[in-house]
Amino acid sequence: MNSSYTEKVEITAYCYEYLNGSCPKFVYPLFLKVPLYLFFGSVVILTVFGNLFVIITVVHFKQLHMPTNFLVLSLAVTDLLLGALFMPPLMVQSVETCWYLGNIFCKIHCSVAIMLCSASIINLSFISIDRYYAVCHPLLYHSKITSSVTVIMIVICWSVSAGAGFMIIFLELNILGVEEFYYENVACAGGCVMFQSAASSTASSVLSFYIPGLVMLSIYMKIFRVAQKQAKSIQDSKCKNNMKSILSKEEKKATKTLAVVLGVFLSLWTPFFIYNVINPFIGYTVPPILIDMLGWIGLLNSTCNPIVYAFFYKWFRKAFRMIISGQIFQEGSSRINLWTGYLELQS
């Protein structure tokens, strides 16, 4: 017979070739793997070092020891931990399309993700409250937002975030009601996905993102309306010396910068949280590669925050240069005024 048949055999790769119940694996060609590792590696390095510079700056320079900056410090610690603890294992999983670190570490990884994302939104919520008092009630600000109040805010932030993150995953509240579907259709060796039921994804997204996001946007809109009214009243009355009704230049800059930080957070994380709500209602049909991409877009927020500070704050750029050059190791460097560059006499 002259006719011949070419039989195509589709070979599926698995995370664990000789283990029943292993997850299928997509193997990227080398010419894609290398750029992916370079890109994700760069994001990790920028996130870790960028936020490390923010932390060193706030901790080292005594001039920056104020309530607003303590909250910024807490936010930078959140972003640093995302870069140092969460992103590297996720990078390997994104490129290799398999999870090789075991089930317990997978649960810890997912718990850390929920904890740190929750900590980000709570930190930003407290920052918006701080800015509200600074702009809308400047005479009450120093009595209401004290260092001890800020410490309490930070303790609440991390306690609630840690409790929520680890309880949801280790008590399996995320798969409550759909356990059978999850273990039959999703769970497999070499996989680590943040699976949620429709109720869990909707409740967690609304409570941890949409409501806080809308509340913070409302607060900042109120802040800017008040700031505009103050500026207009000063201009109308030509009362340039009335310091009770005018914000300092630095307060205005801080409020505007932190509003940009909030805007970046919401814009980068909104696509992920839209997917998070919709996916269970469409039968979990969103492709894994799209889920991965949306997650990384959200995580880029942690990379962007130090860039925002560097863009808006001249003093942050000055502090950055001092850290890089090693000037912070000189005696008395912690008392340098970052606005003027002169050493402050007060200890």
C-alpha positions as a Markdown table, in Angstrom:
| # | Residue | x | y | z |
|---|---|---|---|---|
| 1 | Met | 0.0 | 0.0 | 0.0 |
| 2 | Asn | 1.3 | 3.4 | -1.0 |
| 3 | Ser | -0.8 | 5.3 | 1.5 |
| 4 | Ser | 0.8 | 6.1 | 4.7 |
| 5 | Tyr | -0.5 | 7.6 | 7.9 |
| 6 | Thr | 1.3 | 9.9 | 10.2 |
| 7 | Glu | 0.2 | 9.4 | 13.7 |
| 8 | Lys | 0.6 | 12.4 | 16.0 |
| 9 | Val | 1.1 | 11.5 | 19.6 |
| 10 | Glu | 0.6 | 14.4 | 22.0 |
| 11 | Ile | 2.9 | 14.0 | 25.0 |
| 12 | Thr | 1.8 | 15.8 | 28.1 |
| 13 | Ala | 4.5 | 16.8 | 30.5 |
| 14 | Tyr | 3.8 | 16.6 | 34.2 |
| 15 | Cys | 5.4 | 18.2 | 37.2 |
| 16 | Tyr | 6.2 | 14.8 | 38.7 |
| 17 | Glu | 6.5 | 12.3 | 35.8 |
| 18 | Tyr | 6.2 | 9.1 | 37.9 |
| 19 | Leu | 3.6 | 10.3 | 40.4 |
| 20 | Asn | -0.2 | 9.6 | 40.0 |
| 21 | Gly | -2.2 | 12.8 | 40.3 |
| 22 | Ser | 0.5 | 15.1 | 39.2 |
| 23 | Cys | -0.3 | 18.5 | 37.6 |
| 24 | Pro | 0.3 | 18.9 | 33.9 |
| 25 | Lys | 3.3 | 21.1 | 33.1 |
| 26 | Phe | 3.7 | 23.7 | 30.3 |
| 27 | Val | 7.4 | 23.8 | 29.2 |
| 28 | Tyr | 8.5 | 27.2 | 28.0 |
| 29 | Pro | 11.3 | 27.1 | 25.4 |
| 30 | Leu | 14.7 | 28.4 | 26.5 |
| 31 | Phe | 14.4 | 31.6 | 24.5 |
| 32 | Leu | 11.3 | 32.5 | 26.5 |
| 33 | Lys | 12.5 | 31.2 | 29.9 |
| 34 | Val | 15.6 | 33.4 | 30.0 |
| 35 | Pro | 13.8 | 36.7 | 29.4 |
| 36 | Leu | 11.1 | 35.7 | 31.9 |
| 37 | Tyr | 13.6 | 35.0 | 34.6 |
| 38 | Leu | 15.4 | 38.2 | 33.8 |
| 39 | Phe | 12.2 | 40.3 | 34.0 |
| 40 | Phe | 10.8 | 38.7 | 37.1 |
| 41 | Gly | 14.3 | 38.8 | 38.7 |
| 42 | Ser | 14.6 | 42.5 | 38.0 |
| 43 | Val | 11.2 | 43.1 | 39.6 |
| 44 | Val | 12.2 | 41.2 | 42.7 |
| 45 | Ile | 15.5 | 43.1 | 43.0 |
| 46 | Leu | 13.9 | 46.5 | 42.4 |
| 47 | Thr | 11.2 | 45.8 | 44.9 |
| 48 | Val | 13.5 | 44.6 | 47.6 |
| 49 | Phe | 16.2 | 47.3 | 47.3 |
| 50 | Gly | 13.7 | 50.1 | 46.6 |
| 51 | Asn | 11.7 | 49.5 | 49.7 |
| 52 | Leu | 14.9 | 48.8 | 51.7 |
| 53 | Phe | 16.0 | 52.3 | 50.9 |
| 54 | Val | 12.6 | 53.7 | 52.1 |
| 55 | Ile | 12.9 | 51.8 | 55.3 |
| 56 | Ile | 16.6 | 52.9 | 56.0 |
| 57 | Thr | 15.7 | 56.5 | 55.1 |
| 58 | Val | 12.7 | 56.7 | 57.6 |
| 59 | Val | 14.5 | 54.8 | 60.3 |
| 60 | His | 17.9 | 56.6 | 60.0 |
| 61 | Phe | 16.9 | 60.3 | 59.7 |
| 62 | Lys | 15.4 | 61.7 | 62.9 |
| 63 | Gln | 13.7 | 64.4 | 60.9 |
| 64 | Leu | 11.4 | 61.8 | 59.4 |
| 65 | His | 10.3 | 60.3 | 62.7 |
| 66 | Met | 6.7 | 61.5 | 62.5 |
| 67 | Pro | 3.3 | 59.6 | 62.4 |
| 68 | Thr | 2.8 | 59.8 | 58.6 |
| 69 | Asn | 6.2 | 58.4 | 57.9 |
| 70 | Phe | 5.8 | 55.5 | 60.4 |
| 71 | Leu | 2.8 | 54.4 | 58.4 |
| 72 | Val | 4.8 | 54.8 | 55.2 |
| 73 | Leu | 7.5 | 52.7 | 56.9 |
| 74 | Ser | 4.9 | 50.0 | 57.7 |
| 75 | Leu | 3.8 | 50.0 | 54.0 |
| 76 | Ala | 7.4 | 49.7 | 52.8 |
| 77 | Val | 8.0 | 46.7 | 55.1 |
| 78 | Thr | 4.9 | 45.1 | 53.5 |
| 79 | Asp | 6.3 | 45.7 | 50.0 |
| 80 | Leu | 9.8 | 44.5 | 51.0 |
| 81 | Leu | 8.3 | 41.2 | 52.4 |
| 82 | Leu | 6.3 | 40.8 | 49.2 |
| 83 | Gly | 9.5 | 41.2 | 47.2 |
| 84 | Ala | 11.7 | 39.0 | 49.5 |
| 85 | Leu | 9.4 | 36.2 | 50.6 |
| 86 | Phe | 6.5 | 36.0 | 48.1 |
| 87 | Met | 7.8 | 36.9 | 44.7 |
| 88 | Pro | 10.9 | 34.6 | 44.4 |
| 89 | Pro | 8.9 | 31.3 | 44.8 |
| 90 | Leu | 6.1 | 32.8 | 42.6 |
| 91 | Met | 8.7 | 33.6 | 39.9 |
| 92 | Val | 9.9 | 30.0 | 39.8 |
| 93 | Gln | 6.3 | 28.7 | 39.6 |
| 94 | Ser | 5.4 | 31.2 | 36.9 |
| 95 | Val | 8.3 | 30.2 | 34.6 |
| 96 | Glu | 8.4 | 26.4 | 35.4 |
| 97 | Thr | 4.5 | 26.2 | 35.8 |
| 98 | Cys | 5.0 | 23.9 | 38.7 |
| 99 | Trp | 5.2 | 24.2 | 42.5 |
| 100 | Tyr | 8.1 | 22.1 | 43.9 |
| 101 | Leu | 8.1 | 23.3 | 47.5 |
| 102 | Gly | 5.5 | 21.0 | 49.0 |
| 103 | Asn | 1.9 | 21.4 | 50.3 |
| 104 | Ile | 2.7 | 23.0 | 53.6 |
| 105 | Phe | 4.9 | 25.7 | 52.1 |
| 106 | Cys | 2.2 | 26.3 | 49.5 |
| 107 | Lys | -0.3 | 27.0 | 52.3 |
| 108 | Ile | 2.3 | 29.3 | 54.0 |
| 109 | His | 2.9 | 31.0 | 50.6 |
| 110 | Cys | -0.8 | 31.7 | 50.0 |
| 111 | Ser | -1.3 | 32.8 | 53.6 |
| 112 | Val | 1.6 | 35.3 | 53.3 |
| 113 | Ala | 0.1 | 36.6 | 50.1 |
| 114 | Ile | -3.3 | 37.3 | 51.7 |
| 115 | Met | -1.6 | 38.8 | 54.8 |
| 116 | Leu | 0.6 | 41.2 | 52.9 |
| 117 | Cys | -2.1 | 42.3 | 50.5 |
| 118 | Ser | -4.4 | 42.9 | 53.4 |
| 119 | Ala | -1.6 | 44.8 | 55.3 |
| 120 | Ser | -1.1 | 47.0 | 52.2 |
| 121 | Ile | -4.8 | 48.1 | 52.0 |
| 122 | Ile | -5.0 | 48.6 | 55.8 |
| 123 | Asn | -1.8 | 50.6 | 55.9 |
| 124 | Leu | -3.2 | 52.8 | 53.0 |
| 125 | Ser | -6.5 | 53.2 | 54.9 |
| 126 | Phe | -4.7 | 54.5 | 58.0 |
| 127 | Ile | -2.5 | 56.8 | 55.9 |
| 128 | Ser | -5.7 | 58.3 | 54.4 |
| 129 | Ile | -7.1 | 58.9 | 57.9 |
| 130 | Asp | -3.8 | 60.5 | 58.8 |
| 131 | Arg | -4.0 | 62.8 | 55.8 |
| 132 | Tyr | -7.7 | 63.6 | 56.5 |
| 133 | Tyr | -6.8 | 65.0 | 59.9 |
| 134 | Ala | -3.7 | 66.8 | 58.6 |
| 135 | Val | -5.7 | 68.6 | 55.9 |
| 136 | Cys | -9.2 | 68.8 | 57.2 |
| 137 | His | -8.6 | 69.3 | 60.9 |
| 138 | Pro | -5.0 | 70.6 | 61.2 |
| 139 | Leu | -5.5 | 72.0 | 64.7 |
| 140 | Leu | -6.6 | 68.6 | 66.0 |
| 141 | Tyr | -3.9 | 66.7 | 64.0 |
| 142 | His | -1.1 | 66.6 | 66.6 |
| 143 | Ser | -3.5 | 65.7 | 69.4 |
| 144 | Lys | -5.3 | 63.0 | 67.5 |
| 145 | Ile | -2.5 | 61.4 | 65.4 |
| 146 | Thr | 0.2 | 60.9 | 67.9 |
| 147 | Ser | 3.1 | 58.4 | 67.7 |
| 148 | Ser | 1.4 | 56.1 | 70.1 |
| 149 | Val | -1.8 | 56.2 | 68.0 |
| 150 | Thr | 0.3 | 55.4 | 65.0 |
| 151 | Val | 1.9 | 52.4 | 66.7 |
| 152 | Ile | -1.6 | 51.1 | 67.6 |
| 153 | Met | -2.6 | 51.5 | 64.0 |
| 154 | Ile | 0.4 | 49.5 | 62.8 |
| 155 | Val | -0.2 | 46.7 | 65.4 |
| 156 | Ile | -3.9 | 46.5 | 64.4 |
| 157 | Cys | -2.8 | 46.4 | 60.7 |
| 158 | Trp | -0.4 | 43.5 | 61.1 |
| 159 | Ser | -2.5 | 41.5 | 63.7 |
| 160 | Val | -5.7 | 41.6 | 61.5 |
| 161 | Ser | -3.7 | 40.8 | 58.3 |
| 162 | Ala | -1.8 | 37.9 | 59.8 |
| 163 | Gly | -4.9 | 36.5 | 61.4 |
| 164 | Ala | -7.0 | 36.7 | 58.2 |
| 165 | Gly | -4.2 | 35.4 | 56.0 |
| 166 | Phe | -3.4 | 32.3 | 58.0 |
| 167 | Met | -6.9 | 31.5 | 59.2 |
| 168 | Ile | -8.4 | 31.6 | 55.7 |
| 169 | Ile | -5.9 | 29.1 | 54.2 |
| 170 | Phe | -5.2 | 26.8 | 57.1 |
| 171 | Leu | -8.8 | 26.5 | 58.2 |
| 172 | Glu | -9.7 | 26.1 | 54.4 |
| 173 | Leu | -12.3 | 28.8 | 54.6 |
| 174 | Asn | -11.5 | 29.7 | 51.0 |
| 175 | Ile | -12.9 | 26.3 | 49.7 |
| 176 | Leu | -15.8 | 26.1 | 52.2 |
| 177 | Gly | -18.7 | 24.4 | 50.5 |
| 178 | Val | -16.7 | 23.4 | 47.4 |
| 179 | Glu | -14.2 | 21.0 | 49.0 |
| 180 | Glu | -15.3 | 18.1 | 46.8 |
| 181 | Phe | -14.9 | 20.1 | 43.5 |
| 182 | Tyr | -11.5 | 21.4 | 44.6 |
| 183 | Tyr | -10.0 | 18.0 | 45.6 |
| 184 | Glu | -11.4 | 16.3 | 42.5 |
| 185 | Asn | -10.7 | 18.9 | 39.8 |
| 186 | Val | -8.1 | 21.4 | 41.1 |
| 187 | Ala | -5.8 | 19.9 | 43.7 |
| 188 | Cys | -2.8 | 18.0 | 42.2 |
| 189 | Ala | 0.8 | 17.3 | 43.0 |
| 190 | Gly | 3.0 | 20.2 | 41.8 |
| 191 | Gly | 0.3 | 22.7 | 41.9 |
| 192 | Cys | -0.2 | 25.7 | 44.3 |
| 193 | Val | -3.2 | 27.9 | 43.4 |
| 194 | Met | -5.2 | 30.4 | 45.4 |
| 195 | Phe | -8.5 | 28.7 | 44.9 |
| 196 | Gln | -11.7 | 30.3 | 46.2 |
| 197 | Ser | -15.4 | 29.5 | 46.2 |
| 198 | Ala | -17.8 | 32.1 | 44.8 |
| 199 | Ala | -18.8 | 33.2 | 48.3 |
| 200 | Ser | -15.2 | 33.4 | 49.5 |
| 201 | Ser | -13.9 | 35.3 | 46.5 |
| 202 | Thr | -16.8 | 37.8 | 46.5 |
| 203 | Ala | -16.7 | 38.4 | 50.3 |
| 204 | Ser | -12.9 | 38.7 | 50.5 |
| 205 | Ser | -12.7 | 41.0 | 47.5 |
| 206 | Val | -15.5 | 43.3 | 48.7 |
| 207 | Leu | -14.3 | 43.5 | 52.3 |
| 208 | Ser | -10.5 | 43.7 | 51.6 |
| 209 | Phe | -10.4 | 45.7 | 48.4 |
| 210 | Tyr | -13.6 | 47.3 | 47.0 |
| 211 | Ile | -15.0 | 48.8 | 50.2 |
| 212 | Pro | -11.7 | 50.1 | 51.6 |
| 213 | Gly | -10.8 | 51.4 | 48.1 |
| 214 | Leu | -14.0 | 53.4 | 47.7 |
| 215 | Val | -13.8 | 54.7 | 51.3 |
| 216 | Met | -10.2 | 55.9 | 50.7 |
| 217 | Leu | -11.1 | 57.5 | 47.4 |
| 218 | Ser | -13.9 | 59.3 | 49.1 |
| 219 | Ile | -11.6 | 60.5 | 51.9 |
| 220 | Tyr | -9.0 | 61.8 | 49.4 |
| 221 | Met | -11.8 | 63.6 | 47.4 |
| 222 | Lys | -12.9 | 65.3 | 50.6 |
| 223 | Ile | -9.3 | 66.2 | 51.4 |
| 224 | Phe | -8.7 | 67.9 | 48.1 |
| 225 | Arg | -12.0 | 69.7 | 48.2 |
| 226 | Val | -11.0 | 71.1 | 51.6 |
| 227 | Ala | -7.5 | 72.0 | 50.4 |
| 228 | Gln | -9.0 | 73.9 | 47.4 |
| 229 | Lys | -11.4 | 75.8 | 49.7 |
| 230 | Gln | -8.6 | 76.8 | 52.0 |
| 231 | Ala | -6.4 | 78.0 | 49.1 |
| 232 | Lys | -9.4 | 80.0 | 47.7 |
| 233 | Ser | -10.3 | 81.6 | 51.1 |
| 234 | Ile | -6.6 | 82.6 | 51.5 |
| 235 | Gln | -6.4 | 84.0 | 48.0 |
| 236 | Asp | -9.7 | 85.9 | 48.5 |
| 237 | Ser | -8.9 | 87.4 | 51.8 |
| 238 | Lys | -5.2 | 87.9 | 50.9 |
| 239 | Cys | -4.4 | 86.6 | 54.3 |
| 240 | Lys | -1.0 | 85.2 | 53.4 |
| 241 | Asn | 0.2 | 85.1 | 57.0 |
| 242 | Asn | -2.7 | 83.1 | 58.5 |
| 243 | Met | -0.8 | 79.9 | 59.2 |
| 244 | Lys | -3.8 | 78.3 | 60.9 |
| 245 | Ser | -5.8 | 78.0 | 57.6 |
| 246 | Ile | -3.0 | 77.1 | 55.3 |
| 247 | Leu | -1.2 | 73.8 | 54.9 |
| 248 | Ser | 2.6 | 73.8 | 54.8 |
| 249 | Lys | 4.2 | 73.1 | 51.5 |
| 250 | Glu | 5.5 | 69.7 | 52.8 |
| 251 | Glu | 2.0 | 68.7 | 54.1 |
| 252 | Lys | 0.6 | 69.4 | 50.6 |
| 253 | Lys | 3.4 | 67.5 | 48.9 |
| 254 | Ala | 2.9 | 64.5 | 51.3 |
| 255 | Thr | -0.8 | 64.4 | 50.8 |
| 256 | Lys | -0.5 | 64.6 | 47.0 |
| 257 | Thr | 2.3 | 61.9 | 47.0 |
| 258 | Leu | 0.3 | 59.5 | 49.2 |
| 259 | Ala | -2.8 | 60.0 | 47.0 |
| 260 | Val | -0.7 | 59.0 | 44.0 |
| 261 | Val | 0.5 | 55.9 | 46.0 |
| 262 | Leu | -3.2 | 55.0 | 46.6 |
| 263 | Gly | -4.0 | 55.6 | 42.9 |
| 264 | Val | -1.2 | 53.3 | 41.8 |
| 265 | Phe | -2.3 | 50.6 | 44.2 |
| 266 | Leu | -5.9 | 50.7 | 43.0 |
| 267 | Ser | -5.1 | 50.9 | 39.3 |
| 268 | Leu | -2.7 | 47.9 | 39.5 |
| 269 | Trp | -4.7 | 45.7 | 41.7 |
| 270 | Thr | -8.2 | 46.4 | 40.3 |
| 271 | Pro | -7.8 | 44.0 | 37.3 |
| 272 | Phe | -6.9 | 41.1 | 39.6 |
| 273 | Phe | -9.8 | 41.7 | 41.9 |
| 274 | Ile | -12.2 | 41.9 | 39.0 |
| 275 | Tyr | -11.0 | 38.5 | 37.9 |
| 276 | Asn | -11.2 | 37.3 | 41.5 |
| 277 | Val | -14.9 | 38.0 | 41.7 |
| 278 | Ile | -15.8 | 36.9 | 38.2 |
| 279 | Asn | -13.8 | 33.6 | 37.8 |
| 280 | Pro | -16.0 | 31.4 | 40.1 |
| 281 | Phe | -19.1 | 32.5 | 38.4 |
| 282 | Ile | -17.8 | 31.5 | 34.9 |
| 283 | Gly | -16.7 | 28.0 | 36.0 |
| 284 | Tyr | -13.1 | 28.9 | 36.7 |
| 285 | Thr | -12.4 | 29.3 | 32.9 |
| 286 | Val | -9.9 | 32.1 | 33.1 |
| 287 | Pro | -6.6 | 30.8 | 31.6 |
| 288 | Pro | -3.8 | 30.2 | 34.2 |
| 289 | Ile | -1.4 | 32.4 | 32.2 |
| 290 | Leu | -3.9 | 35.3 | 32.5 |
| 291 | Ile | -4.3 | 34.8 | 36.2 |
| 292 | Asp | -0.5 | 34.8 | 36.6 |
| 293 | Met | -0.2 | 38.0 | 34.6 |
| 294 | Leu | -2.9 | 39.8 | 36.6 |
| 295 | Gly | -1.2 | 38.7 | 39.8 |
| 296 | Trp | 2.2 | 40.1 | 38.7 |
| 297 | Ile | 0.6 | 43.4 | 37.5 |
| 298 | Gly | -0.8 | 43.8 | 41.1 |
| 299 | Leu | 2.6 | 42.9 | 42.6 |
| 300 | Leu | 4.3 | 45.6 | 40.5 |
| 301 | Asn | 2.6 | 48.1 | 42.9 |
| 302 | Ser | 5.2 | 47.1 | 45.5 |
| 303 | Thr | 7.9 | 48.0 | 43.0 |
| 304 | Cys | 6.3 | 51.3 | 42.1 |
| 305 | Asn | 6.0 | 52.8 | 45.5 |
| 306 | Pro | 9.7 | 53.7 | 46.0 |
| 307 | Ile | 9.7 | 55.1 | 42.5 |
| 308 | Val | 6.8 | 57.4 | 43.4 |
| 309 | Tyr | 8.6 | 58.7 | 46.5 |
| 310 | Ala | 11.8 | 59.3 | 44.4 |
| 311 | Phe | 9.8 | 61.2 | 41.7 |
| 312 | Phe | 7.9 | 63.5 | 44.1 |
| 313 | Tyr | 10.4 | 63.9 | 47.0 |
| 314 | Lys | 13.6 | 65.7 | 46.5 |
| 315 | Trp | 14.7 | 64.9 | 50.0 |
| 316 | Phe | 14.2 | 61.1 | 49.3 |
| 317 | Arg | 16.5 | 61.4 | 46.3 |
| 318 | Lys | 19.0 | 63.1 | 48.6 |
| 319 | Ala | 18.7 | 60.4 | 51.2 |
| 320 | Phe | 19.1 | 57.8 | 48.5 |
| 321 | Arg | 22.4 | 59.3 | 47.4 |
| 322 | Met | 23.6 | 59.4 | 51.0 |
| 323 | Ile | 22.8 | 55.8 | 51.5 |
| 324 | Ile | 24.5 | 54.7 | 48.3 |
| 325 | Ser | 27.6 | 56.8 | 49.0 |
| 326 | Gly | 27.8 | 55.5 | 52.6 |
| 327 | Gln | 27.4 | 59.0 | 54.2 |
| 328 | Ile | 24.8 | 57.7 | 56.6 |
| 329 | Phe | 27.7 | 56.0 | 58.5 |
| 330 | Gln | 29.2 | 59.3 | 59.3 |
| 331 | Glu | 28.8 | 60.6 | 62.8 |
| 332 | Gly | 25.7 | 62.9 | 63.2 |
| 333 | Ser | 24.3 | 62.0 | 59.8 |
| 334 | Ser | 20.9 | 61.0 | 61.3 |
| 335 | Arg | 20.4 | 64.7 | 62.3 |
| 336 | Ile | 21.0 | 66.1 | 58.9 |
| 337 | Asn | 18.0 | 68.2 | 57.7 |
| 338 | Leu | 17.1 | 66.7 | 54.3 |
| 339 | Trp | 15.4 | 69.9 | 53.2 |
| 340 | Thr | 18.4 | 72.2 | 53.8 |
| 341 | Gly | 21.3 | 69.7 | 53.9 |
| 342 | Tyr | 22.5 | 71.3 | 57.2 |
| 343 | Leu | 23.2 | 69.4 | 60.4 |
| 344 | Glu | 20.5 | 70.0 | 63.0 |
| 345 | Leu | 21.8 | 71.0 | 66.4 |
| 346 | Gln | 19.0 | 69.3 | 68.3 |
| 347 | Ser | 19.6 | 65.7 | 69.2 |
